[in-house]
Amino acid sequence: MTTAPLSGTDFSPLLRTDFTDDAAWRTLLDDIDKSWLTVMDDPAHEGFSPDRLLALVPDGSRYPALVVADRDTFRGEERTLLLVDVREEPGRTFRAAVPDAFDSALGNLAIDNQTFDDYLASGSLGEDGVYRLHERHRQALAALRGAADPQGAPVFASVRGRVPGPGNQPR
């Protein structure tokens, strides 16, 4: 069966390849920030491997990664999404924990603040290949989200010390 190439978009496609649990899929969509994503819920992609999905990426695509909701996304207690490199060395992968680490990783890849190398070579991934936020990073994000001026406009938070993450590892 031939599958049409992915549609041209500036945002990374979120490709569903596991269709065993519609409720878990809907919960996943509720839990993640879709600002950098184009959601593609197409049963034609069921069971596709990362290589098979990469073959569908149109020439000249501008997004940094494919995001895959596969069987592993839904079967474990911790939900993770697979990120597949499209730009640097197509086919390289890592997983990001949902929701916070995934949102951070994809956002940083999308704005070229980080690269796949930053995640894969910096020691940021757990032994299981999953990127998770460090507690210090969580605290900084909570401070940023909770900070607001009297009119409700967000303001920058002051956080002492380094926030761990790719590219911020001690040398």
Summary of the structure (lengths in Angstrom):
residues: 171
radius of gyration: 16.8
end to end distance: 49.7
largest distance: 58.0
contacts: 464
relative contact order: 0.14
helix: 30%
strand: 18%
